[in-house]
C-alpha cells in the first residue's frame, strides 16, 4: 500500500502563487484513490536524491549571507554552496554563479546569470503561509516543499514552472522560492531545481539565503 501511494502524482505547489491568499487554491495535487486512501499535499520533507552529501547533492541544506553592494558576496554557486565570485590578480572574477542578489535588479534575486544558462524563479510567498497550505499546520513551508516524481510519466517540476517566464523575483522576508536552471557544461546539458528561502532580510542590500537542491 505504501509503495503504491509513493507512486502517486504529487505536486506541492503550483507556479505563480506569489500572493499568499492563493496558496491554498494553488496547491495542485493529482490525488489518486488507492484501496480507499487518498493522497494529499506532502506533509514532510520528500526530496529527490540520496539526501545530504557533498557537492550540492539533493537534500543538502546550504546557507550564505549575501550583500548586494559587495561583488564578492552577492552571487551564489548553488551547486557547491559557496559564493560565485573570486578575487584573482586583484580583480573580482566569476567562478561559477547561478544566482545574483541586487546587481541586475535592486532588491531582487536573478538566476541564470552566466554563459548560456537559462534560469527561472517562482516566488511561492511567505514560509509560514506556504507551510499552512501544504500541511495545514504551522510547519515551515520551505521544509515541507518537495517535488516528487511519479510512475505516470509526468514530471511535477514541469507544472511548477508552466507559467514561469521571469529570471528574477523581488526578495521578500521569509519568502520561499523555487529555482530552475538549464545549463550546459563539460558533462553536457543539465537541468537543476532548487528551493530557496530568504531567511533573514534586513535591508535591500543584505539577506541570508537558505537553499536545498530538489533535483
KATAQUI-V646671 format. One record per helix or strand of 3 or more residues. SS is the DSSP state (~ for helix, > for strand). FROM is the first residue (numbers start at 1). LEN is the number of residues. Records with the same first field share a line. If there is no record, write none. Layout:
SS=FROM-LEN ; FROM-LEN
This chain:
~=2-5 ; 20-7 ; 127-9 ; 141-4 ; 156-5
>=61-7 ; 75-3 ; 85-4 ; 91-4 ; 99-3 ; 108-4 ; 118-9 ; 168-3 ; 175-11 ; 188-16 ; 206-8
